[in-house]
Amino acid sequence: PTQLQPQYEGKFEQFEWSGNNTLFYLTSTGVWSTYGSIKADGSDMTTIVDKGKVNLAAFDRTMSGSTIFAASSPDNPQELYKLGAKNSPERLTNSNPWLDSVELGMQEVVTWKAGDGTDLQGILIYPTNYEKGKRYPVVTTVHGGPESHYNQGWVTGYSDPGQVAAADGYFVFYPNYRGSTGRGETFAKSSQGDMAGAEFDDIVAGIDELIKVGVADSARIGVTGGSYGGYATGWMATRYTDRFAAVVMFVGISNN
């Protein structure tokens, strides 16, 4: 096997052949997604749908060459889209029309630096009643893996409080700590051999930044997560007991 793009600072999520010499692909690049094509020898990598649009989760191509996506956005769960004019995804389905009448918290991409200067990214959902200058409690949600990451799409689910917590007056912080995917192989491996070391310090550095900029109430910080995120939660309940007021560990490792 030959790795076609060994230096690519993202993650190839899916690919499909088109003829003998071309592949279409879906990638995660940081907190964003892209769709494009590449030659079988690794040359001519071309972006068709650039980052900054909806979060593309999967794709399929018809015999005629049309492309269908499963995709989500910060204000809508996953729906079907087609590749439309000017290579822009056009939504085909509306499975949750009731959401049009629901007030949602603003969701944005945030960045911060780790203690060693590493650049980090994450997602932040604001409380629906947000008032500038006021400090709010924060729920930190840690992804599992650790080879996984949060995209700038719909991030509310059965174990991710998201918009549910935002409606109750919380900020919800989703950090992509070192070891996360979407930023290349080197970054994904950067946490290996250092369990509960710099990777979890990255999360605390993000929380400290929220406190520093004046949006987070330092006395009301919570953390939750599943699997490796549950391991992070258990670790933070003890190692960082002065930072977190409440933790909810979900299917995590509690005893190595």
MILUM-971872 format. One record per residue: residue number from 1; residue in one letter; x, y, z of N, C-alpha, C, CB in turn. Coordinates in steps of 0.1 Angstrom, whole numbers, always signed. Atoms other than C-alpha are relative to their C-alpha. Glycine has a CB too. Layout:
NUM,a,X,Y,Z,X,Y,Z,X,Y,Z,X,Y,Z
...
//
This chain:
1,p,+8,-12,+0,+0,+0,+0,+9,+13,+0,-9,+0,+12
2,t,-7,-12,+1,+11,+35,-8,-9,+12,+6,+4,+4,-14
3,q,+8,-11,-6,+0,+65,+14,+1,+12,-10,+6,+4,+14
4,l,+0,-10,+10,-10,+91,-11,+3,+14,+4,-13,+1,-7
5,q,-3,-13,-5,-8,+122,+11,+5,-1,+14,-13,+9,-1
6,p,-5,+2,-14,+14,+114,+41,+1,+13,+8,+13,-7,-1
7,q,-2,-13,-7,+19,+151,+50,-13,+8,+2,+10,+8,-7
8,y,+13,-8,-1,-18,+161,+48,-4,+2,+14,-11,-8,-8
9,e,+3,-4,-14,-27,+180,+79,-16,-1,+2,+5,+14,+4
10,g,+14,+3,-2,-62,+165,+82,-2,-15,+1,-9,+6,-12
11,k,+3,+14,-1,-80,+132,+81,-9,-4,-11,-6,-4,+14
12,f,+9,+5,+10,-94,+113,+52,-11,-9,+6,+8,-8,-11
13,e,+11,+7,-7,-128,+101,+64,-6,-11,-9,-11,+10,+4
14,q,+6,+10,+9,-141,+83,+33,+5,+3,-14,-16,+2,+0
15,f,-4,-2,+14,-132,+78,-4,-8,-10,-8,+15,-1,-2
16,e,+6,+9,+10,-148,+62,-35,+8,+2,-13,-15,+4,-2
17,w,-7,+0,+13,-132,+53,-68,-10,+5,-10,+4,-14,-4
18,s,+8,-4,+12,-144,+69,-100,+9,-3,-12,-3,+16,+0
19,g,-9,+5,+11,-129,+49,-129,+12,-6,+7,+4,+11,-10
20,n,-12,+7,-5,-94,+35,-125,+10,+10,+5,+6,-8,-11
21,n,-11,-9,-3,-74,+67,-119,-4,+11,+9,+5,+5,-13
22,t,+4,-11,-9,-95,+90,-97,-8,-5,+12,-9,+10,-9
23,l,+8,+3,-12,-108,+89,-62,-7,+13,+5,+9,-6,+11
24,f,+7,-12,-7,-134,+113,-46,+2,-3,+15,-15,+1,-4
25,y,-3,+2,-14,-128,+118,-9,-7,+11,+9,+15,+2,+3
26,l,+5,-9,-10,-142,+134,+23,+11,+1,+11,-14,-5,+6
27,t,-10,-2,-11,-118,+149,+49,-6,+8,+11,+12,+6,-6
28,s,+1,-9,-11,-118,+165,+83,+12,+8,+0,-3,-7,+13
29,t,-12,-9,-1,-95,+195,+84,-3,+10,+11,+1,+8,-14
30,g,+3,-7,-12,-94,+209,+119,-14,-3,+4,+2,+16,-2
31,v,+14,+2,-4,-131,+214,+129,-9,+1,-12,-4,+11,+10
32,w,+8,-1,+13,-142,+216,+92,+1,-13,-8,+5,+12,-8
33,s,+0,+11,+9,-149,+192,+64,+2,+5,-14,-13,-9,+1
34,t,-2,-4,+14,-139,+192,+27,-4,-12,-8,+14,+5,-3
35,y,+3,+11,+9,-149,+171,-3,+8,+4,-13,-16,-1,-4
36,g,-8,-3,+11,-127,+167,-33,+4,-12,-8,+13,+8,+3
37,s,-4,+11,+8,-109,+145,-58,+15,-1,+0,-5,+0,-14
38,i,-14,+2,+1,-74,+131,-62,+3,-11,-9,+6,-3,+15
39,k,-4,+11,+10,-55,+110,-88,+5,-12,+8,+10,+5,-10
40,a,-4,+13,-7,-46,+74,-79,+15,+0,+4,-3,-12,-9
41,d,-14,-1,-4,-9,+84,-78,+3,+11,+10,+8,+2,-12
42,g,-1,-10,-10,-16,+111,-52,+1,+14,-5,+12,-3,+9
43,s,-2,-13,+6,-13,+140,-76,-14,+7,-2,+7,-1,-13
44,d,+12,-8,+4,-39,+167,-85,-11,-1,+10,-5,-5,-14
45,m,+10,-1,-11,-56,+169,-51,-8,+13,-2,+6,-2,+14
46,t,+8,-11,+3,-85,+192,-58,-12,+1,+9,-5,+0,-15
47,t,+12,-3,-9,-111,+207,-33,-12,+3,-9,+4,+10,+10
48,i,+13,-3,+7,-147,+207,-46,-9,+8,+9,-7,-13,-5
49,v,+7,-7,-11,-165,+217,-14,+10,+4,+11,-12,-9,+6
50,d,-10,-4,-10,-143,+238,+8,-5,+1,+14,+6,+14,-4
51,k,+4,-1,-14,-143,+241,+45,-8,+13,+3,+12,-1,+10
52,g,+8,-12,-4,-166,+266,+63,-14,-1,-4,+7,+12,-7
53,k,+14,+2,+4,-198,+253,+48,-6,-10,+11,-2,-5,-14
54,v,+6,+10,-9,-220,+225,+64,+11,-10,+3,-13,-6,-5
55,n,-9,+10,-4,-202,+197,+82,-4,-13,-7,+0,-3,+15
56,l,+3,+12,+8,-201,+168,+57,+4,-13,+8,+8,+1,-14
57,a,-3,+12,-7,-203,+134,+74,+2,-12,-8,-11,-3,+10
58,a,-1,+11,+9,-206,+110,+45,-5,+4,-14,-8,-12,+5
59,f,+5,-3,+14,-212,+110,+7,-2,-13,-8,+10,+9,-7
60,d,+2,+11,+9,-223,+88,-21,-1,+6,-14,-12,-10,+3
61,r,+1,-6,+14,-221,+93,-59,-9,-9,-8,+14,+1,-6
62,t,+9,+8,+9,-247,+82,-84,+7,-4,-13,-13,+9,-4
63,m,-6,+4,+12,-240,+65,-117,+2,+12,-10,-9,-11,-7
64,s,-1,-11,+9,-246,+98,-135,+11,+11,+5,-13,+7,-1
65,g,-10,-9,-5,-219,+115,-113,-5,+11,+10,+6,+7,-12
66,s,+5,-9,-11,-242,+134,-89,+5,-4,+14,-15,+1,+0
67,t,-5,+3,-13,-231,+136,-53,-11,+3,+11,+13,+8,+3
68,i,+9,-2,-11,-253,+132,-22,+8,-1,+13,-11,-11,+0
69,f,-7,-1,-12,-241,+141,+13,-10,-2,+12,+7,+13,+2
70,a,+6,-1,-13,-252,+134,+49,+8,+11,+7,+0,-14,+8
71,a,-7,-11,-6,-244,+167,+66,-8,+7,+11,+4,+10,-11
72,s,+7,-8,-10,-252,+189,+96,+6,+14,+1,+1,-8,+14
73,s,-5,-14,-2,-248,+225,+107,-2,+3,+15,-8,+10,-9
74,p,+2,-3,-14,-246,+242,+141,-14,+1,+5,+8,+12,+3
75,d,+14,-2,-4,-283,+249,+140,-9,-11,-5,-5,+13,-4
76,n,+9,+11,+5,-296,+216,+124,+7,-13,+0,-5,+4,-14
77,p,-6,+13,+1,-289,+179,+129,+1,-5,-14,-8,-10,+8
78,q,-3,+5,+13,-279,+157,+100,-12,-2,-9,+7,-14,+2
79,e,+10,+1,+11,-299,+159,+68,+7,-4,-13,-7,+14,-2
80,l,-6,+3,+13,-294,+149,+32,+2,+13,-8,-9,-10,-8
81,y,-3,-11,+9,-278,+174,+8,+4,-6,-14,+11,+9,+6
82,k,-5,+4,+13,-269,+173,-29,+11,+11,-3,-11,-1,-11
83,l,-10,-10,+5,-239,+190,-46,-7,+8,-11,+12,-7,-6
84,g,+7,-9,+9,-255,+220,-62,+8,+9,-8,-10,+8,+8
85,a,-7,-10,+8,-246,+250,-83,+12,+6,+7,-10,+11,-5
86,k,-12,-6,-6,-211,+265,-77,+6,-9,+11,-3,+14,+5
87,n,-5,+10,-9,-202,+233,-58,-4,+3,+15,+15,+0,-1
88,s,+5,-3,-14,-223,+244,-28,-10,-11,+4,-7,+14,+0
89,p,+9,+10,-4,-242,+217,-8,-14,+7,+2,+4,-6,+13
90,e,+13,-5,-1,-280,+222,-11,-9,-10,+7,-6,+2,-14
91,r,+7,+9,-8,-303,+207,+15,-12,-6,-7,-4,+7,+13
92,l,+12,+7,+6,-329,+181,+4,-11,-3,+10,+5,-12,-7
93,t,+10,+5,-10,-346,+170,+36,-1,+10,+12,+4,-14,+5
94,n,+2,-8,-13,-360,+187,+68,-7,-9,+10,-8,+13,-3
95,s,+6,+10,-9,-365,+160,+94,-5,+6,+13,+11,-10,+3
96,n,+4,-6,-13,-369,+184,+123,-5,+15,-2,+12,+0,+10
97,p,+5,-14,+2,-391,+214,+112,-3,+8,+12,-12,-1,-9
98,w,+3,-6,-13,-400,+221,+148,+12,+8,+5,-4,-10,+10
99,l,-12,-7,-5,-364,+233,+154,+0,+15,-5,+13,-6,-5
100,d,+0,-13,+5,-372,+264,+133,-6,+10,+10,-8,+1,-13
101,s,+6,-9,-10,-392,+278,+162,+7,-1,+14,-15,-4,+2
102,v,-7,+2,-13,-367,+268,+189,+13,+10,+0,+5,-14,+2
103,e,-12,-9,-2,-341,+294,+202,+12,-9,+3,-3,+11,+11
104,l,-13,+8,-2,-306,+279,+200,+11,+10,+4,+4,-7,-13
105,g,-12,-8,-3,-274,+291,+215,+10,+1,-11,+7,-7,+12
106,m,-10,-2,+11,-248,+306,+192,+12,-10,+2,+5,+15,+1
107,q,-11,+9,+0,-220,+282,+183,+11,+5,-8,-5,-14,-5
108,e,-12,-5,+7,-185,+292,+173,+12,-9,+2,+2,+14,+3
109,v,-13,+6,-1,-150,+279,+167,+9,+8,+9,+6,-3,-14
110,v,-10,-8,-9,-125,+289,+194,+14,-6,-1,-5,-1,+15
111,t,-13,+4,+1,-88,+287,+195,+7,+5,+13,+8,+5,-12
112,w,-8,-4,-12,-62,+288,+224,+13,-7,-1,-7,-3,+13
113,k,-14,+6,+0,-26,+279,+231,+2,-8,+13,+11,+11,-1
114,a,-4,+8,-12,-14,+251,+254,+12,+6,+7,+3,-15,-5
115,g,-11,-5,-8,+12,+257,+280,+13,+0,-7,+2,-8,+13
116,d,-13,+1,+7,+40,+246,+256,-1,+8,-14,+3,-14,-3
117,g,+2,-8,+12,+26,+269,+228,-7,-7,-11,+13,+4,-5
118,t,+7,+8,+11,+7,+242,+208,-13,+7,-2,-3,-14,+4
119,d,+13,-6,+4,-22,+258,+189,-11,-11,+0,+1,+6,-14
120,l,+11,+10,-2,-55,+241,+198,-13,+7,-5,-2,-4,+14
121,q,+13,-4,+5,-91,+243,+185,-11,-7,+8,-2,-3,-15
122,g,+12,+6,-6,-126,+236,+198,-12,+7,-4,+1,-1,+16
123,i,+13,-6,+3,-162,+244,+197,-6,+5,+13,-10,-11,-6
124,l,+6,-6,-12,-181,+267,+221,-15,+4,-3,+8,+12,+5
125,i,+14,-4,+2,-219,+269,+224,-3,+10,+12,-10,-12,+1
126,y,+3,-10,-10,-232,+300,+242,-14,-3,+6,-1,+14,-7
127,p,+14,+1,-5,-262,+301,+266,-9,+8,-8,+0,+5,+15
128,t,+10,-6,+9,-294,+310,+248,-3,+14,+5,-12,-8,-1
129,n,+3,-13,-6,-298,+340,+272,+12,+8,+3,-8,-2,+13
130,y,-13,-6,-2,-262,+352,+269,-1,+15,+0,+9,-5,-11
131,e,-2,-14,-1,-255,+387,+281,+15,+3,+1,-8,+5,+13
132,k,-14,-4,+0,-221,+402,+273,+4,+6,+13,+2,+10,-12
133,g,-5,-5,-13,-201,+409,+304,-3,-8,+12,-4,+14,+2
134,k,+4,+8,-11,-217,+383,+325,+7,-14,-1,-16,-2,+0
135,r,-6,+13,+0,-200,+351,+336,-10,-11,+2,+11,-1,+11
136,y,+9,+11,+0,-217,+317,+332,+7,-13,+4,-7,-1,-14
137,p,-6,+14,-2,-212,+281,+343,+3,-6,-13,-10,-9,+8
138,v,-4,+6,+12,-195,+259,+318,+0,-15,+2,+15,+4,-3
139,v,-1,+15,+1,-199,+222,+309,+10,-3,-11,-14,-7,-3
140,t,-10,+5,+9,-168,+208,+293,-3,-14,-4,+15,+1,+7
141,t,+3,+14,+6,-174,+178,+270,+12,-5,-7,-13,+1,-9
142,v,-13,+5,+6,-144,+157,+262,-3,-12,-9,+10,-4,+12
143,h,+3,+11,+9,-145,+134,+232,+9,-12,+4,+3,+4,-15
144,g,-7,+12,-3,-133,+98,+234,+11,-2,-11,-9,-12,+0
145,g,-10,+4,+10,-107,+80,+213,+14,-4,+6,+3,+12,-9
146,p,+1,-14,+3,-85,+100,+218,+0,+4,-15,+11,+7,+7
147,e,+0,-3,+14,-83,+97,+180,-14,+2,-5,+7,-11,-8
148,s,+13,-5,+4,-115,+116,+173,+0,+15,+2,-12,-7,+9
149,h,+0,-14,-1,-126,+152,+172,-14,+5,-2,+10,+7,-10
150,y,+12,-7,+3,-155,+176,+172,+1,+9,-12,-5,+8,+13
151,n,+1,-9,+11,-165,+193,+140,-10,+11,+2,-4,-8,-13
152,q,+10,-11,-1,-184,+226,+135,-13,-3,-7,+7,+13,-5
153,g,+13,+4,+5,-217,+209,+129,-9,-1,+12,+1,-14,-8
154,w,+9,+3,-12,-245,+196,+152,+7,-8,+10,-13,-7,-5
155,v,-8,+7,-10,-228,+186,+184,-9,-3,+13,+12,+8,+4
156,t,+8,+4,-12,-258,+178,+207,-5,-14,-3,-13,+10,+1
157,g,+4,+14,+2,-265,+141,+213,-3,-6,+14,+11,-8,-7
158,y,+5,+7,-12,-274,+115,+239,+10,+2,+11,-2,-15,-3
159,s,-10,-2,-11,-241,+120,+258,+7,+14,-1,+10,-11,+0
160,d,-6,-13,+2,-232,+155,+246,-11,+11,+2,+5,+2,-15
161,p,+11,-9,-5,-253,+182,+264,-4,+11,-10,+3,+6,+13
162,g,+2,-10,+11,-249,+209,+237,-11,+10,+3,-3,-7,-12
163,q,+10,-10,-1,-280,+229,+231,-10,-1,+12,-8,+0,-13
164,v,+9,+2,-12,-299,+213,+260,+6,+8,+12,-1,-15,+3
165,a,-6,-7,-11,-274,+227,+285,+0,+15,-3,+15,-5,+2
166,a,+1,-14,+3,-273,+260,+266,-13,+6,+3,+3,+2,-15
167,a,+13,-5,-4,-310,+264,+271,-2,+1,+15,-11,-10,-6
168,d,+0,-2,-14,-304,+260,+308,+10,+10,+6,+3,-14,+7
169,g,-9,-11,-4,-279,+288,+309,+15,-3,+1,-5,+5,+13
170,y,-14,+4,-1,-246,+270,+304,+7,+3,-13,+1,-15,+3
171,f,-9,+2,+11,-217,+275,+281,+4,-15,-2,+13,+9,+1
172,v,-5,+14,+2,-207,+241,+265,+12,+1,-8,-12,-9,-6
173,f,-13,-1,+6,-171,+237,+256,+4,-14,-5,+10,+6,+10
174,y,-4,+12,+6,-159,+210,+232,+15,+1,-4,-9,-4,-12
175,p,-14,-2,+3,-121,+209,+232,+6,-11,-9,+9,+2,+12
176,n,-8,+10,+8,-100,+191,+205,+14,+0,+4,-1,+3,-16
177,y,-13,+0,-6,-70,+184,+226,+10,-8,-9,+0,-7,+14
178,r,-10,+7,+8,-37,+170,+213,-3,-15,+0,+15,+3,+5
179,g,+4,+13,+1,-42,+135,+200,-13,-1,-8,-1,-7,+13
180,s,+12,+0,+8,-74,+145,+182,+3,-2,-14,-8,+13,+3
181,t,-2,+1,+14,-79,+138,+146,-4,+13,-7,-9,-12,-6
182,g,+3,-12,+8,-84,+163,+118,+11,+10,-3,-11,+8,+6
183,r,-11,-9,+1,-50,+178,+120,+13,-7,-4,+3,+8,+13
184,g,-12,+8,+5,-27,+152,+105,+5,-11,+9,+11,+9,-3
185,e,-5,+12,-7,-9,+121,+116,+9,+4,+12,+8,-9,-9
186,t,-9,-4,-11,+18,+139,+137,-8,+5,+12,+9,+11,-5
187,f,+8,-5,-11,-8,+157,+158,-8,-11,+7,-10,+11,-5
188,a,+7,+11,-5,-29,+126,+162,+8,-9,+9,-7,-9,-11
189,k,-9,+8,-8,+1,+108,+176,+7,+7,+12,+10,-7,-9
190,s,-7,-9,-9,+13,+137,+197,-3,-3,+15,-2,+14,-3
191,s,+4,+3,-14,-5,+124,+229,+5,-14,+4,-15,+1,+2
192,q,-3,+14,-3,+8,+88,+227,+13,+0,+9,+3,-8,-13
193,g,-11,+2,-9,+32,+77,+255,-1,+11,+11,+13,+1,-7
194,d,+1,-10,-11,+19,+105,+278,-14,+1,+5,+4,+14,-6
195,m,+14,+1,-4,-14,+93,+291,-3,+10,+12,-3,-14,+5
196,a,+4,-10,-10,-32,+120,+311,+10,+11,+3,-4,-7,+13
197,g,-11,-10,-1,-3,+143,+305,-4,+13,-6,+13,-5,-5
198,a,+2,-13,+6,-2,+173,+282,-14,+0,-7,+11,+3,-11
199,e,+13,+1,+6,-34,+161,+264,-11,+6,+9,-3,-14,-4
200,f,+11,-5,-9,-56,+168,+294,+4,+14,+5,-1,-9,+12
201,d,-4,-13,-3,-36,+199,+303,-5,+10,-11,+16,+2,+2
202,d,+5,-8,+11,-47,+212,+269,-15,+5,+3,+0,-8,-13
203,i,+14,-3,-3,-83,+210,+280,-2,+11,+11,-8,-13,+5
204,v,+0,-10,-11,-77,+229,+313,+5,+14,-5,+10,-5,+11
205,a,-5,-12,+5,-57,+255,+293,-12,+8,-8,+11,-2,-10
206,g,+12,-6,+6,-89,+261,+272,-10,+6,+9,-7,-11,-9
207,i,+9,-5,-11,-110,+265,+303,+6,+13,+6,-3,-11,+11
208,d,-6,-12,-5,-85,+289,+317,-1,+12,-9,+15,-3,+3
209,e,+2,-11,+10,-88,+310,+285,-14,+5,+1,+3,-5,-14
210,l,+14,-5,-1,-126,+311,+289,-2,+9,+13,-10,-12,+0
211,i,+0,-8,-13,-121,+324,+325,+7,+13,-3,+7,-8,+11
212,k,-8,-12,+2,-94,+349,+313,-8,+10,-8,+12,-4,-7
213,v,+7,-9,+9,-117,+364,+286,-13,+5,+7,-2,-6,-13
214,g,+12,-6,-8,-145,+369,+312,-13,-6,-3,+0,+14,-3
215,v,+13,+6,+3,-172,+345,+300,-3,-12,+10,-1,-5,-14
216,a,+2,+12,-8,-167,+315,+324,+1,+4,+15,+10,-11,-3
217,d,-1,-2,-14,-174,+315,+361,+9,-11,+6,-15,-1,+7
218,s,-10,+10,-4,-144,+298,+376,-4,-9,+12,+13,+7,+5
219,a,+5,+9,-11,-164,+284,+406,-11,-9,-5,-6,+9,+10
220,r,+11,+8,+5,-189,+267,+383,+4,-7,-13,-13,+8,-2
221,i,-5,+7,+12,-169,+245,+358,-3,-15,+2,+15,+3,-2
222,g,+3,+14,-1,-181,+210,+351,+7,-7,-12,-15,-3,+0
223,v,-6,+8,+11,-167,+182,+329,-7,-13,-2,+15,-2,+2
224,t,+6,+13,+3,-182,+151,+312,+6,-5,-12,-15,+2,-1
225,g,-5,+6,+12,-172,+127,+286,-1,-15,+0,+15,+3,-2
226,g,+2,+14,+1,-175,+91,+274,+13,-7,-5,-11,-4,-9
227,s,-11,+8,+4,-149,+63,+269,+13,+7,+4,+0,-2,-15
228,y,-12,-7,-4,-115,+81,+268,-3,+14,+6,+10,+2,-12
229,g,+5,-13,-6,-134,+113,+275,-5,-3,+15,-12,+6,-8
230,g,+3,+4,-13,-147,+94,+306,+12,-1,+9,-8,-13,+0
231,y,-13,+1,-7,-111,+86,+316,+5,+14,+3,+10,-7,-9
232,a,-4,-14,-3,-104,+124,+312,-8,+6,+11,-2,+8,-13
233,t,+8,-6,-10,-133,+132,+334,+4,-5,+14,-15,-4,-3
234,g,-4,+6,-13,-122,+108,+362,+13,+6,+4,+1,-15,-2
235,w,-13,-6,-3,-87,+122,+360,-1,+14,+5,+10,-1,-13
236,m,+1,-14,-4,-98,+158,+362,-7,+1,+13,-8,+7,-11
237,a,+7,-1,-13,-121,+150,+392,+10,-1,+11,-10,-11,+1
238,t,-10,+2,-10,-89,+142,+411,+12,+9,-2,+5,-15,+1
239,r,-12,-8,+3,-59,+158,+395,-3,+15,+0,+6,-4,-14
240,y,+4,-14,+1,-78,+191,+389,-12,+2,+8,-2,+4,-15
241,t,+11,-1,-9,-102,+189,+418,-3,+15,+3,+1,-8,+12
242,d,+2,-14,-3,-97,+226,+424,-6,+8,-11,+13,+7,+4
243,r,+6,-7,+12,-108,+235,+389,-14,-4,-3,+9,-3,-12
244,f,+14,+5,+4,-140,+214,+385,-9,-1,+12,+1,-13,-7
245,a,+10,+1,-11,-171,+217,+407,-8,-12,-1,-8,+13,+0
246,a,+9,+12,+2,-189,+187,+392,+5,-7,-12,-15,+4,-2
247,v,-4,+8,+11,-180,+158,+369,-11,-11,-2,+14,-6,+2
248,v,+8,+11,+4,-201,+131,+351,+8,-9,-9,-14,+4,-6
249,m,-8,+9,+7,-180,+102,+340,-9,-11,-7,+10,-8,+9
250,f,+9,+9,+8,-196,+80,+312,+9,-10,-7,-8,+9,-11
251,v,-8,+11,+5,-182,+46,+302,+15,+2,-1,-6,-4,-14
252,g,-14,-3,+0,-147,+57,+312,+8,-11,+7,+2,+13,+6
253,i,-10,+9,-7,-116,+39,+324,+2,+6,+14,+13,-2,-8
254,s,-2,-5,-13,-115,+42,+362,+11,-6,+7,-13,-1,+8
255,n,-11,+7,-6,-87,+18,+370,+8,-8,-10,-6,-10,+11
256,n,-9,+6,+11,-59,+10,+346,+7,-13,+5,+10,+10,-4
//
